[in-house]
Amino acid sequence: MFGTESKAKILVVEDEAYIQQVLCVYLTYSGFEVCSASNGQEAMRIIPEFCPHLIVLDLMMQPVDGWEVLRWLRRESSEATSGIPVLVLTARTQLADQAQGYEAGAVEYMTKPTQPSLLVERIQAILSMDPEQRATRQRQRYAQKRKTLERLNASQSDEFIF
């Protein structure tokens, strides 16, 4: 998709400086053009200017969190923000959070800690998909997480009946 002359542009939105630095260095080394933001407010300012091909987004940040960035991206209808795939990278490991991430529009949801090489593989896979394939993947992941949550909730309520 991206030739030797043009690099895929990745925006890393991460409030922990060390993690942000490691991700940026590894993604740059892997051949991406990388820009970073330390919170959601900064990301929403950078996105229209940088026009990333993909956003790696943490959820737990201040003053504006990743959930708000996801909502903002879905509300925006400008050419610069429309259809940008989002890979959530967060410490939130709960299944309900994962389902919420997919429901909010994330194409992928990964939990920290993770191997940078795995992150690069996921980014490359997402960038190789067309928008329709990404939307299908997002809907399938959301349905899968929702179904698992429903199964778990049903089994838990059965277990506690006396």
Secondary structure, 3 states (H helix, E strand, C coil): CCCCCCCCEEEEECCCHHHHHHHHHHHHHCCCEEEEECCHHHHHHHHHHHCCCEEEECCCCCCCCHHHHHHHHHHCCCCCCCCCCEEEEECCCCHHHHHHHHHCCCCEEEECCCCHHHHHHHHHHHHCCCHHHHHHHHHHHHHHHHHHHHHHHHHHHHHCCC
